[in-house]
Structure formats: C-alpha cells, structure tokens
Amino acid sequence: MVLALLFFVGTAAAATPADDTLAHGARDGAAPAWSIAVATPTGWTRDCCLYARAIGVDAVLYQGEWTGKPQRVMVLNVWPQKLPTMAAEMAADHKRYLQLDPAGKVSSFAVRHRTMSCEATVYQGSDHIDDVLVFCDPGKASGVRLSWSMTVNDNDPQRRALLDDFMRVVVATRYHRDHEAHIPARAAGPRGG
C-alpha cells in the first residue's frame, strides 16, 4: 500500500483551480473563516451537509449509495490548531492508533502539495483494514489544520483505483481564507469516517 501511494505522490499533479468549494467553517477564536475547495473525481458524490454532518466531519466523498460504513469513503476534517506543529498532531494520532491496535503498523511519508505542507500516514490494521490519513497545514495564519482520510480493506479489488482517486483529491485540495462564514464551525478532530 505504501509503495502504491508513494508512486502516485511522485507522479500526481494538482488539478486546475476552479470554484469547487466543498466545505466552509466560521471564524473560531484566532482562526479566520475558511473554505476548502477540490474537484470531485468522476464517480464520486460530494457531501458536506447530510451524511458528513451526521458523522461529525466537514465533508465526505463516496461512490454509489451511502452505506454508513467507513470503507471507501474519503473524509475531510478541519480543526483549530491545538498542538504547536503538524508533526505533534501526527505523533498524537499515531499514539492513539497504536493504543487501539498494538499489532498495527504505522508508516509515514511526505506528500508534495503546491500550497500546503502535507504528510501521509498509512495505518495497516491487524484486522486487515487499512486507514490512509493525510494531515495538511495551510500555515500558522490560517489557525487550522486539515486532514483527508480513507479506510480500505487490504483485499479490496479496487484498492489501487481508490487510492489513486484519494491522492488526486489530497493534492488538489485548496484552502481559502474566507471573509464570512457560511456554516457554524465545529471543533472536529483529525480522524473520522
């Protein structure tokens, strides 16, 4: 899985910018209002306000009918910066994961993004269910950090295509500082789905 993602990261190009706003957040303390934009891959459905809200995240992308299962769902979370660095956020997430699955494996690698610092983590679960989580930091002035995550069974026949679409979304994601908020902000954590 890690090799497939590394191959994609090395060859991916960001999509052409467009007004593909997926989620919004209100000003929250020192963090200004924000929006996240990304083009949706063919065959995926965007949702910020029905299923995403029901599971407590900012947005989801999914194929086919919504099942409520985490597999094959791309999950966007945006939260106010709580820890001093993205590395600290990732270390805390790694620790939580290994507490839940001590036999799980964790590997990380940098993701090339044109406007944000991003790093991916692959959690290979002892249950043969893997989670890919990419943390991104739009910068200190944004006051927020964001993540994309997706859960995939390790024997899923569509695994490679799913991971390719996932990484396309990650590298095409654009953070924008907004002057107004369109929906109330939530203090979501980095993991979801």
C-alpha positions as a Markdown table, in Angstrom:
| # | Residue | x | y | z |
|---|---|---|---|---|
| 1 | Met | 0.0 | 0.0 | 0.0 |
| 2 | Val | 2.7 | 2.5 | 0.9 |
| 3 | Leu | 4.6 | 1.8 | -2.4 |
| 4 | Ala | 1.4 | 2.4 | -4.4 |
| 5 | Leu | 0.8 | 5.7 | -2.6 |
| 6 | Leu | 4.5 | 6.8 | -3.0 |
| 7 | Phe | 4.3 | 6.0 | -6.7 |
| 8 | Phe | 1.2 | 8.2 | -7.0 |
| 9 | Val | 2.6 | 11.0 | -4.9 |
| 10 | Gly | 5.6 | 11.2 | -7.2 |
| 11 | Thr | 3.6 | 11.4 | -10.4 |
| 12 | Ala | 0.5 | 13.4 | -9.3 |
| 13 | Ala | -0.2 | 16.9 | -10.5 |
| 14 | Ala | -2.6 | 19.3 | -8.8 |
| 15 | Ala | -5.9 | 19.9 | -10.7 |
| 16 | Thr | -6.6 | 23.2 | -12.4 |
| 17 | Pro | -8.1 | 25.6 | -9.8 |
| 18 | Ala | -11.9 | 26.0 | -10.1 |
| 19 | Asp | -14.7 | 27.1 | -7.7 |
| 20 | Asp | -15.2 | 23.7 | -6.3 |
| 21 | Thr | -15.9 | 24.7 | -2.7 |
| 22 | Leu | -16.7 | 21.6 | -0.7 |
| 23 | Ala | -16.8 | 22.9 | 2.9 |
| 24 | His | -16.8 | 26.1 | 4.9 |
| 25 | Gly | -16.0 | 27.0 | 8.5 |
| 26 | Ala | -16.8 | 30.1 | 10.6 |
| 27 | Arg | -14.2 | 32.2 | 12.5 |
| 28 | Asp | -13.2 | 30.3 | 15.6 |
| 29 | Gly | -11.2 | 32.3 | 18.1 |
| 30 | Ala | -8.0 | 33.3 | 16.3 |
| 31 | Ala | -8.7 | 31.1 | 13.3 |
| 32 | Pro | -10.4 | 33.1 | 10.5 |
| 33 | Ala | -13.3 | 31.7 | 8.5 |
| 34 | Trp | -12.2 | 29.3 | 5.8 |
| 35 | Ser | -13.3 | 27.2 | 2.9 |
| 36 | Ile | -11.9 | 24.1 | 1.3 |
| 37 | Ala | -12.2 | 23.5 | -2.5 |
| 38 | Val | -11.4 | 20.5 | -4.5 |
| 39 | Ala | -12.6 | 18.9 | -7.8 |
| 40 | Thr | -14.5 | 15.7 | -7.3 |
| 41 | Pro | -13.2 | 12.6 | -9.1 |
| 42 | Thr | -15.6 | 11.0 | -11.7 |
| 43 | Gly | -18.0 | 8.7 | -10.0 |
| 44 | Trp | -17.7 | 10.2 | -6.5 |
| 45 | Thr | -20.5 | 12.1 | -4.7 |
| 46 | Arg | -19.8 | 15.2 | -2.6 |
| 47 | Asp | -21.5 | 15.7 | 0.7 |
| 48 | Cys | -20.9 | 18.4 | 3.4 |
| 49 | Cys | -24.3 | 18.8 | 4.9 |
| 50 | Leu | -26.2 | 15.5 | 5.3 |
| 51 | Tyr | -24.0 | 12.4 | 5.9 |
| 52 | Ala | -20.9 | 14.4 | 6.8 |
| 53 | Arg | -22.8 | 16.3 | 9.4 |
| 54 | Ala | -24.3 | 13.1 | 10.7 |
| 55 | Ile | -20.9 | 11.6 | 11.4 |
| 56 | Gly | -19.4 | 14.8 | 12.7 |
| 57 | Val | -17.0 | 15.7 | 9.9 |
| 58 | Asp | -16.7 | 18.6 | 7.4 |
| 59 | Ala | -17.2 | 16.7 | 4.2 |
| 60 | Val | -17.2 | 13.2 | 2.7 |
| 61 | Leu | -16.8 | 11.9 | -0.8 |
| 62 | Tyr | -18.2 | 8.4 | -1.6 |
| 63 | Gln | -19.2 | 6.2 | -4.5 |
| 64 | Gly | -22.6 | 4.7 | -5.1 |
| 65 | Glu | -25.1 | 4.7 | -2.3 |
| 66 | Trp | -24.2 | 5.9 | 1.2 |
| 67 | Thr | -23.8 | 2.8 | 3.4 |
| 68 | Gly | -22.6 | 4.4 | 6.6 |
| 69 | Lys | -19.6 | 2.1 | 6.6 |
| 70 | Pro | -16.1 | 3.8 | 6.7 |
| 71 | Gln | -14.7 | 1.8 | 3.9 |
| 72 | Arg | -14.2 | 3.6 | 0.5 |
| 73 | Val | -15.2 | 7.0 | 2.0 |
| 74 | Met | -12.9 | 10.0 | 1.7 |
| 75 | Val | -13.4 | 12.1 | 4.9 |
| 76 | Leu | -12.4 | 15.8 | 5.3 |
| 77 | Asn | -11.8 | 17.2 | 8.8 |
| 78 | Val | -10.7 | 20.7 | 9.6 |
| 79 | Trp | -10.0 | 21.8 | 13.1 |
| 80 | Pro | -8.4 | 24.7 | 15.0 |
| 81 | Gln | -4.7 | 24.3 | 15.6 |
| 82 | Lys | -4.3 | 22.8 | 19.1 |
| 83 | Leu | -0.8 | 21.4 | 19.1 |
| 84 | Pro | 2.2 | 23.6 | 18.1 |
| 85 | Thr | 3.2 | 21.7 | 14.9 |
| 86 | Met | 1.7 | 19.3 | 12.4 |
| 87 | Ala | 4.3 | 16.8 | 13.5 |
| 88 | Ala | 2.9 | 16.9 | 17.0 |
| 89 | Glu | -0.6 | 16.3 | 15.7 |
| 90 | Met | 0.6 | 13.3 | 13.8 |
| 91 | Ala | 2.6 | 11.9 | 16.7 |
| 92 | Ala | -0.6 | 12.1 | 18.9 |
| 93 | Asp | -2.6 | 10.4 | 16.2 |
| 94 | His | 0.0 | 7.6 | 15.8 |
| 95 | Lys | -0.1 | 7.1 | 19.6 |
| 96 | Arg | -3.9 | 6.8 | 19.7 |
| 97 | Tyr | -3.9 | 4.4 | 16.8 |
| 98 | Leu | -1.3 | 2.1 | 18.4 |
| 99 | Gln | -3.1 | 2.2 | 21.7 |
| 100 | Leu | -6.2 | 0.9 | 19.9 |
| 101 | Asp | -4.3 | -1.7 | 17.7 |
| 102 | Pro | -0.9 | -2.5 | 19.3 |
| 103 | Ala | -0.2 | -5.0 | 16.5 |
| 104 | Gly | -0.9 | -2.5 | 13.8 |
| 105 | Lys | 1.8 | -1.0 | 11.6 |
| 106 | Val | 2.4 | 2.7 | 11.0 |
| 107 | Ser | 4.3 | 4.3 | 8.2 |
| 108 | Ser | 4.5 | 7.9 | 7.0 |
| 109 | Phe | 5.8 | 9.8 | 4.0 |
| 110 | Ala | 5.7 | 13.4 | 2.7 |
| 111 | Val | 3.1 | 14.4 | 0.1 |
| 112 | Arg | 4.0 | 17.1 | -2.4 |
| 113 | His | 1.4 | 19.8 | -2.3 |
| 114 | Arg | 1.8 | 23.1 | -4.1 |
| 115 | Thr | 0.4 | 25.3 | -1.3 |
| 116 | Met | 0.4 | 23.3 | 2.0 |
| 117 | Ser | 2.7 | 21.2 | 4.0 |
| 118 | Cys | 1.2 | 17.7 | 3.9 |
| 119 | Glu | 2.3 | 14.3 | 5.2 |
| 120 | Ala | 0.6 | 10.9 | 4.8 |
| 121 | Thr | 0.3 | 8.1 | 7.3 |
| 122 | Val | -0.7 | 4.6 | 6.5 |
| 123 | Tyr | -2.2 | 2.5 | 9.3 |
| 124 | Gln | -2.1 | -1.2 | 8.5 |
| 125 | Gly | -4.5 | -2.7 | 10.9 |
| 126 | Ser | -4.2 | -6.2 | 12.4 |
| 127 | Asp | -7.8 | -6.6 | 11.3 |
| 128 | His | -6.7 | -6.3 | 7.6 |
| 129 | Ile | -8.4 | -2.9 | 7.4 |
| 130 | Asp | -6.1 | -0.1 | 6.5 |
| 131 | Asp | -6.5 | 3.7 | 7.1 |
| 132 | Val | -4.8 | 6.3 | 5.0 |
| 133 | Leu | -4.6 | 9.7 | 6.7 |
| 134 | Val | -3.1 | 12.8 | 5.2 |
| 135 | Phe | -2.5 | 15.8 | 7.5 |
| 136 | Cys | -2.1 | 19.2 | 5.9 |
| 137 | Asp | -1.1 | 22.5 | 7.4 |
| 138 | Pro | -2.3 | 25.6 | 5.5 |
| 139 | Gly | 0.0 | 27.8 | 7.6 |
| 140 | Lys | 0.0 | 29.4 | 11.0 |
| 141 | Ala | -2.1 | 32.4 | 9.9 |
| 142 | Ser | -4.9 | 30.0 | 8.9 |
| 143 | Gly | -5.3 | 28.9 | 12.5 |
| 144 | Val | -6.4 | 25.5 | 11.3 |
| 145 | Arg | -5.1 | 22.1 | 10.2 |
| 146 | Leu | -6.9 | 19.7 | 8.0 |
| 147 | Ser | -6.9 | 16.0 | 7.1 |
| 148 | Trp | -8.2 | 13.7 | 4.5 |
| 149 | Ser | -8.7 | 10.0 | 5.4 |
| 150 | Met | -10.0 | 6.9 | 3.9 |
| 151 | Thr | -10.4 | 3.3 | 5.1 |
| 152 | Val | -9.8 | 0.4 | 2.7 |
| 153 | Asn | -9.9 | -3.3 | 3.2 |
| 154 | Asp | -6.5 | -4.7 | 2.4 |
| 155 | Asn | -8.0 | -7.2 | -0.1 |
| 156 | Asp | -10.3 | -4.7 | -1.8 |
| 157 | Pro | -10.0 | -5.4 | -5.6 |
| 158 | Gln | -10.5 | -1.7 | -6.3 |
| 159 | Arg | -7.8 | -0.7 | -3.8 |
| 160 | Arg | -5.3 | 0.9 | -6.3 |
| 161 | Ala | -8.0 | 2.9 | -8.1 |
| 162 | Leu | -9.4 | 4.1 | -4.8 |
| 163 | Leu | -6.0 | 5.2 | -3.5 |
| 164 | Asp | -5.3 | 7.0 | -6.8 |
| 165 | Asp | -8.5 | 8.9 | -6.5 |
| 166 | Phe | -7.8 | 9.7 | -2.9 |
| 167 | Met | -4.4 | 11.1 | -3.6 |
| 168 | Arg | -5.7 | 13.2 | -6.5 |
| 169 | Val | -8.2 | 14.7 | -4.1 |
| 170 | Val | -5.4 | 15.4 | -1.5 |
| 171 | Val | -3.0 | 17.1 | -3.9 |
| 172 | Ala | -5.8 | 19.2 | -5.5 |
| 173 | Thr | -7.3 | 20.4 | -2.2 |
| 174 | Arg | -7.2 | 24.2 | -1.8 |
| 175 | Tyr | -7.5 | 26.1 | 1.5 |
| 176 | His | -9.0 | 29.7 | 1.3 |
| 177 | Arg | -9.4 | 32.2 | 4.0 |
| 178 | Asp | -13.0 | 33.5 | 3.8 |
| 179 | His | -14.3 | 36.8 | 4.9 |
| 180 | Glu | -17.6 | 35.4 | 6.1 |
| 181 | Ala | -18.6 | 32.0 | 7.4 |
| 182 | His | -21.4 | 30.1 | 5.7 |
| 183 | Ile | -22.0 | 27.4 | 8.4 |
| 184 | Pro | -21.1 | 27.2 | 12.1 |
| 185 | Ala | -17.6 | 25.9 | 12.9 |
| 186 | Arg | -17.1 | 22.6 | 14.7 |
| 187 | Ala | -14.1 | 21.5 | 16.7 |
| 188 | Ala | -13.6 | 18.3 | 14.8 |
| 189 | Gly | -10.5 | 16.1 | 15.5 |
| 190 | Pro | -8.2 | 14.8 | 12.8 |
| 191 | Arg | -9.7 | 11.3 | 12.4 |
| 192 | Gly | -13.2 | 10.5 | 11.1 |
| 193 | Gly | -15.2 | 8.3 | 8.8 |
